[in-house]
Amino acid sequence: MGSITFTGLASGMDTSSWIDALVQIKSQNLNTLNTKKTETSSSKSMLSAMKSNFSSLDSAIGKFTDSKFGGAFDVFAKNTVSSSNDDTVSATVSADAIRQSVQVVVEKLASSTVATSNLCSNGLINENTVFNKLASGKATDGDFSIFVNGEKHVISTKKDPTLDDSDDKELAAQNSATIGTILDRINEIDGVHAEIVGGKISITGRNEDDSTNSIVVGASTDKSNFVSVMNLVRSESGTEYESFSTVSAIDLNSTLVDMFGESVKGTLTIGNQEFTINENTTFKNFIADINSKSEAGTSAYWDASKSELVLTSKVDGAFNINIESGTSDLTDLLGFTQSSIGEGDVKQSKLVEGTQTLGDYASLTINGSRIISSSNTVTSDISGIEGLTLNLKSVSKENDEGELESVKIDVAQDTTAFVDAVKSFINAFNTTIEKVDANTSYGSKLYGETSLTSLRNNLRKIATYSNGEDNAFKLLSDIGITTATSSDSTDTSGINKLQLDEEKLKDALAKDPAAVKKLLVGDNKGNSDSGGIFNKMKKITDTALDSSNGYFVNKTKSYEKSIKDLESSISREQTKIDSYKARLEKQFNNMEQIISSMQASYSFL
């Protein structure tokens, strides 16, 4: 804790203020040094901002000079493609594509191979099928009605209709009747005959003498959805109901082991993907697993109306879907494969004939030449047109004469990307010139920085430079990049800025894109000797921004050295002032002690 001093107690003078005033006079040189350090730091910060402006300009110019690297770096080579009918053919294009127009006629689209399971009796309802297990557990137990010549009869789908199972789900599940039991109850009705054949239900209004009865199956008050689950449809005669499609007995929420037995456990292959079936794998899990694996190369869905598992290839064309049974018997039971034990007790499987409907090839003409493609995506290796990919979406429409109409595909230079790059350059150029002018003017932080103003002047000079070559365009103004002007004749601020006539630039690109490129980047070697206005500008910005010996790095180092030297001077000056203050305090303190002693002697006398 510092000591507390009381000054002028003996003399009555405010010695503390005297000391502060004397120190303040002595600190004038220190204040000058601190002010100079602040100004130098501020100039350094402003120089950093100027460097950022030059870096932005360098990057904007680089969008053009980087064309020497080719590919995605070449703004001159960027292409765009358009279709006269995107609903029939769309297209994508790369920088390698030749700028041209082609006529495309789509005669036929490619299609994918479809594999369909054949469960036979394994997947269809029979007399032993429990009703509420159908429709993946969505079959609802209860009563449904049958009207015979207008007389109502009630049929229950419950094993024991007298049991009240409304609050006991387990009991309700166990109390569902089999299809055979339900059909027996229907057959007890006079003049009605019901049977199941090939997974379809048939209910007929028929007497023993073969005369027919009008029947209606179902009423609005029915609690069971038996009619919809069995796909029942009434005949035009009104005497018969029949399932319009086979009824699946497959419960997608049940495990494959419960449905098909222990032999399905093991591995199988679809496409290039191996799948494992265990005691917990449900049919729904299996389908989802196929759809989630890209290596399977197929999409799968369950067609409940036909009780079929359908696999559709993700690759167009007449190619088989690879299906191998592996150690599981599931693909055999689904009817996709047929396995046998070969030599050495090795299991062998082959595709069952007729289970796969092969896809088809696409057929099209390009400028009259017919092309066959296995895919609706026609790449350059198929069409022979480098850099152009056609996406076939539909067969071409017919004209009034019955001929297929062609779609025009136009490949052209991407002028939008080029114009945007020019706009970025102009914005960066104008900002750089404006910032240099503002910060090197009299009284500004970088006033007197002749090297910086020289950079600015060189850039401005090159902007109006003529390449002097035998070229259609010699000046930036020839392609629409001109010096900005003001309607006010006294306003000269615009003469240092550039502006763009966008239409003139697009016209120049359409007229002679090679000449535009030559004006800007010369022979495309990317140096100031290779011609090209932007190459020359790039040389200036690259040199100024060079990280080892460029203007900005050297000037920054100079500022940093000045700041460091100033900090050393400030430290030395502060030490001198501190010593001077200490001496003053000591001297005034001694004076006070002497005065105090004299006062004491005087009092004694």
SVG drawing of the C-alpha trace seen along z (x, -y; Angstrom):
<svg xmlns="http://www.w3.org/2000/svg" viewBox="-86 -34 103 117">
<polyline fill="none" stroke="black" stroke-width="0.4" points="0.0,0.0 1.5,-3.4 2.2,-6.0 0.1,-9.2 2.0,-12.4 0.9,-15.9 2.7,-18.7 3.2,-22.3 2.3,-21.7 5.3,-23.8 5.5,-26.4 1.8,-26.6 2.6,-26.3 0.8,-23.9 4.1,-22.1 2.2,-19.2 0.8,-21.5 4.2,-23.0 5.7,-19.6 2.9,-18.6 3.3,-21.8 7.1,-21.3 6.7,-17.6 4.1,-18.7 6.6,-21.1 9.2,-18.4 6.7,-15.9 6.3,-17.9 8.8,-15.7 7.0,-12.6 3.7,-13.9 5.1,-14.5 6.5,-10.9 3.1,-9.5 1.3,-11.5 3.7,-10.4 3.2,-6.7 -0.6,-7.1 -0.3,-8.7 2.1,-6.0 -0.2,-3.2 -3.1,-4.9 -1.2,-5.1 -0.3,-1.4 -4.0,-0.5 -4.9,-2.6 -2.2,-0.9 -3.7,2.5 -7.1,1.3 -5.5,0.2 -3.8,3.6 -7.2,5.2 -8.5,3.0 -5.6,4.0 -6.1,7.7 -9.8,7.4 -8.7,5.9 -6.0,8.5 -8.7,11.3 -11.1,9.6 -8.4,9.4 -7.4,13.0 -10.8,14.2 -9.6,13.4 -5.8,14.0 -6.4,17.4 -7.8,18.6 -4.3,19.9 -5.0,22.7 -8.1,23.8 -11.1,25.7 -13.2,24.1 -10.6,21.2 -11.3,20.1 -14.0,17.5 -13.7,17.1 -14.5,20.8 -17.6,21.0 -20.6,22.2 -24.3,22.2 -26.9,24.5 -30.6,24.0 -33.3,26.3 -36.3,25.3 -38.4,27.8 -37.1,28.7 -40.0,31.1 -38.7,33.3 -34.9,32.8 -32.8,30.8 -29.0,30.5 -25.9,29.7 -22.6,28.5 -19.0,28.2 -16.2,25.8 -15.0,28.5 -18.2,28.3 -18.1,26.8 -20.5,23.8 -23.1,25.0 -26.8,25.9 -28.0,29.5 -31.5,30.9 -32.6,33.8 -35.6,36.1 -36.5,38.6 -38.1,41.7 -38.2,43.8 -37.1,43.5 -35.0,46.0 -36.7,48.0 -35.5,50.0 -35.6,53.7 -38.3,54.8 -38.0,58.0 -41.3,59.4 -41.6,62.0 -43.7,65.1 -44.8,66.3 -47.4,68.7 -49.5,70.0 -46.8,68.8 -48.0,65.2 -51.7,65.6 -54.6,66.1 -56.0,69.6 -58.6,71.2 -56.2,71.2 -55.3,67.5 -56.4,65.5 -58.5,62.5 -57.1,59.8 -53.6,60.6 -54.3,59.3 -53.5,55.8 -50.5,55.7 -52.7,55.9 -55.2,53.3 -58.0,55.8 -60.8,55.0 -62.8,57.7 -66.5,57.3 -69.7,57.9 -70.4,57.3 -73.7,57.7 -74.9,59.8 -78.3,59.0 -79.9,61.8 -82.8,60.5 -83.1,57.7 -83.0,59.9 -80.1,59.0 -77.7,61.6 -75.0,60.7 -71.6,62.5 -69.0,62.1 -65.2,62.3 -64.6,63.3 -63.8,66.8 -66.4,66.6 -68.8,63.7 -70.1,63.9 -66.9,62.9 -66.6,59.2 -63.1,58.4 -63.3,54.7 -60.9,54.0 -58.5,56.9 -56.3,56.5 -54.6,59.8 -57.9,61.6 -59.2,59.7 -56.1,60.9 -56.7,64.5 -60.5,64.3 -60.2,63.6 -61.6,66.3 -59.8,67.9 -60.9,67.2 -62.3,70.8 -64.5,70.2 -65.9,67.0 -66.6,68.6 -68.4,71.5 -70.7,69.0 -71.5,67.4 -72.3,70.8 -74.9,71.4 -77.0,68.6 -79.6,70.1 -79.0,69.2 -75.4,68.0 -72.1,69.9 -68.6,68.6 -65.2,70.1 -61.5,69.2 -59.5,70.0 -56.0,68.8 -56.0,66.2 -59.3,64.7 -62.7,64.7 -65.9,65.5 -69.4,64.9 -72.3,65.9 -76.0,65.7 -77.0,69.2 -79.7,71.7 -79.4,75.5 -81.4,75.5 -78.8,73.1 -81.2,70.1 -79.6,66.9 -80.2,64.4 -79.5,60.7 -76.9,60.1 -75.3,57.0 -72.2,57.5 -71.7,54.8 -73.7,52.1 -72.9,48.6 -73.2,49.9 -70.7,52.7 -67.9,52.8 -65.6,55.0 -63.7,53.9 -63.9,57.5 -65.2,56.2 -62.4,53.8 -59.7,56.1 -60.8,58.8 -61.0,56.4 -64.6,57.5 -66.3,56.0 -70.0,56.6 -70.6,58.0 -72.9,56.1 -75.5,58.8 -75.7,58.2 -75.5,61.9 -71.8,62.2 -68.9,60.6 -65.3,61.4 -61.8,60.1 -60.6,57.9 -57.0,59.0 -55.4,61.7 -55.3,61.0 -51.9,61.0 -51.4,62.9 -48.2,61.1 -48.0,59.0 -45.1,56.5 -44.8,56.0 -44.1,59.7 -40.7,61.2 -39.5,63.1 -38.8,66.1 -42.4,66.2 -43.7,66.0 -41.2,68.3 -39.4,70.3 -35.9,70.6 -34.4,71.2 -34.6,67.5 -31.9,66.7 -28.5,65.9 -27.2,63.7 -28.4,62.8 -27.2,60.4 -29.1,57.8 -27.0,55.7 -23.6,55.4 -25.0,55.2 -25.1,58.2 -28.0,58.3 -28.3,60.3 -31.6,61.8 -31.9,62.7 -34.8,63.6 -35.8,60.0 -35.9,58.9 -39.4,57.9 -40.5,57.7 -40.8,53.9 -37.3,53.7 -36.0,55.7 -37.7,53.4 -36.4,50.3 -32.9,51.8 -32.9,52.4 -34.0,48.8 -31.3,47.3 -28.4,49.1 -27.0,47.4 -25.0,50.5 -28.2,52.5 -28.9,50.4 -32.6,51.0 -35.7,49.5 -38.2,51.9 -41.9,51.8 -44.6,54.2 -47.6,54.4 -50.3,55.6 -52.9,55.9 -50.8,58.6 -48.9,59.8 -45.6,59.2 -42.3,57.7 -41.2,55.5 -37.6,54.5 -36.9,51.8 -33.3,51.2 -31.9,47.7 -30.0,48.2 -31.9,47.9 -31.5,50.5 -31.8,54.2 -29.7,55.4 -30.6,58.1 -30.9,57.1 -28.3,59.3 -30.0,61.4 -28.2,64.3 -29.6,66.5 -26.5,66.8 -27.0,68.7 -30.6,67.6 -33.5,69.2 -35.5,66.0 -34.9,65.2 -35.9,68.8 -39.1,68.5 -39.9,65.2 -39.5,66.8 -36.6,64.7 -34.0,67.5 -33.8,71.2 -31.0,72.8 -29.4,76.2 -26.4,78.0 -23.6,78.4 -20.3,80.2 -18.5,80.1 -21.9,79.4 -21.6,75.8 -24.9,73.9 -25.6,72.5 -28.4,70.2 -29.8,68.9 -32.4,66.4 -35.9,67.8 -36.9,67.2 -39.7,64.8 -39.4,63.0 -37.4,60.1 -38.8,57.8 -35.8,56.3 -35.7,52.6 -35.4,51.0 -32.9,48.8 -33.5,45.2 -33.6,44.3 -33.0,40.8 -31.6,38.9 -29.1,36.0 -28.9,34.0 -30.5,36.9 -28.1,39.6 -29.8,42.4 -28.3,43.2 -29.1,46.0 -28.5,45.4 -29.0,47.7 -29.8,44.6 -32.0,41.5 -28.8,39.6 -26.9,39.4 -23.3,38.4 -20.7,37.3 -19.2,40.8 -22.5,42.0 -23.5,39.0 -20.0,38.1 -20.6,34.4 -17.8,33.5 -18.9,31.7 -22.7,32.0 -25.0,34.2 -28.6,34.7 -31.3,35.6 -34.2,37.3 -37.5,36.7 -40.3,37.7 -40.8,38.9 -40.9,36.0 -44.4,34.8 -45.8,35.4 -46.6,32.5 -49.7,32.2 -48.0,34.5 -47.4,37.2 -43.7,36.6 -41.8,36.3 -40.8,32.7 -37.1,32.0 -35.8,30.1 -33.1,27.5 -30.2,27.5 -28.0,24.4 -24.5,24.3 -23.2,20.8 -20.7,18.8 -21.9,18.0 -22.0,14.2 -23.7,13.8 -20.7,15.2 -18.3,13.1 -20.3,9.9 -20.5,10.5 -16.7,10.9 -16.2,7.6 -18.6,5.9 -16.6,7.2 -13.4,5.9 -14.9,2.4 -16.2,2.2 -12.8,3.3 -10.9,0.9 -13.1,-2.1 -12.9,-1.4 -9.1,-1.1 -8.6,-4.3 -11.1,-6.2 -9.5,-4.9 -6.0,-5.8 -7.1,-9.3 -8.9,-9.9 -6.1,-8.6 -3.1,-10.2 -4.6,-13.7 -3.2,-16.6 -3.8,-16.1 -4.7,-12.4 -3.0,-9.6 -1.0,-8.4 -0.2,-11.8 3.2,-11.8 3.1,-8.1 4.4,-8.5 4.9,-4.8 1.2,-4.3 0.1,-7.1 2.5,-5.7 0.7,-2.3 -2.6,-4.1 -1.4,-6.2 0.0,-3.1 -3.3,-1.2 -5.2,-4.2 -2.9,-4.5 -3.2,-0.9 -7.0,-1.2 -6.7,-3.4 -3.8,-1.5 -3.9,-0.3 -2.4,3.1 -1.2,1.9 -1.7,5.4 -3.5,6.5 -6.7,7.2 -10.3,6.3 -10.4,4.6 -7.5,2.4 -9.0,0.5 -11.2,1.4 -13.6,-1.2 -14.0,0.9 -15.8,3.6 -17.8,1.2 -15.5,0.4 -15.1,-3.4 -14.1,-6.3 -17.0,-7.5 -18.3,-11.0 -20.6,-13.4 -23.3,-15.7 -21.7,-18.4 -18.7,-19.8 -17.1,-21.1 -17.2,-17.6 -13.9,-15.9 -14.2,-13.2 -15.5,-10.6 -12.5,-10.7 -10.7,-8.3 -13.5,-5.7 -14.6,-3.1 -18.2,-2.3 -19.7,0.5 -21.9,0.5 -23.2,4.0 -24.9,4.3 -21.7,3.2 -19.7,5.9 -22.2,8.6 -22.1,7.5 -18.3,7.7 -18.5,11.2 -21.0,12.3 -19.0,10.7 -15.5,11.9 -15.0,13.6 -11.4,14.5 -10.6,10.8 -12.1,9.9 -9.9,12.5 -6.8,11.3 -7.4,7.7 -7.7,8.7 -5.2,11.5 -3.1,11.5 -1.6,14.9 -2.9,16.2 0.5,16.8 -0.4,14.6 2.5,12.2 2.9,8.5 5.0,9.4 2.3,11.7 0.0,8.8 -3.4,8.1 -4.5,5.2 -5.5,7.4 -2.1,9.2 -0.4,5.8 -2.6,4.8 -2.1,8.2 1.7,7.6 1.3,4.3 -1.0,5.8 1.0,9.0 4.3,7.0 2.7,4.6 1.2,7.5 4.3,9.8 4.6,11.3 8.4,11.1 9.4,7.9 6.2,6.1 5.3,2.5 2.8,3.3 5.0,5.7 8.0,3.4 6.0,0.3 4.3,2.3 7.7,3.3 8.8,-0.3 5.8,-1.4 6.4,1.4 10.1,0.4 9.1,-3.2 6.5,-2.2 9.1,0.0 11.7,-2.8 9.1,-5.3 8.1,-2.9 11.8,-2.7 12.1,-6.5 8.9,-6.8 10.2,-4.4 13.5,-6.3 11.7,-9.6 9.2,-8.3 12.2,-7.1 13.7,-10.6 10.5,-12.2 9.9,-9.8 13.5,-10.5 12.9,-14.3 9.7,-14.1 11.3,-12.1 14.1,-14.7 11.5,-17.5 9.6,-15.7 12.7,-15.1 13.9,-18.7 10.5,-20.2 10.3,-17.7 13.8,-18.8 12.6,-22.4 9.6,-21.7 11.7,-19.9 14.0,-22.9 11.2,-25.4 9.6,-23.2 12.8,-23.1 13.2,-26.9 9.7,-27.3 10.3,-25.0 13.5,-27.0 11.7,-30.3 8.9,-29.0 11.5,-27.9 13.2,-31.3"/>
</svg>
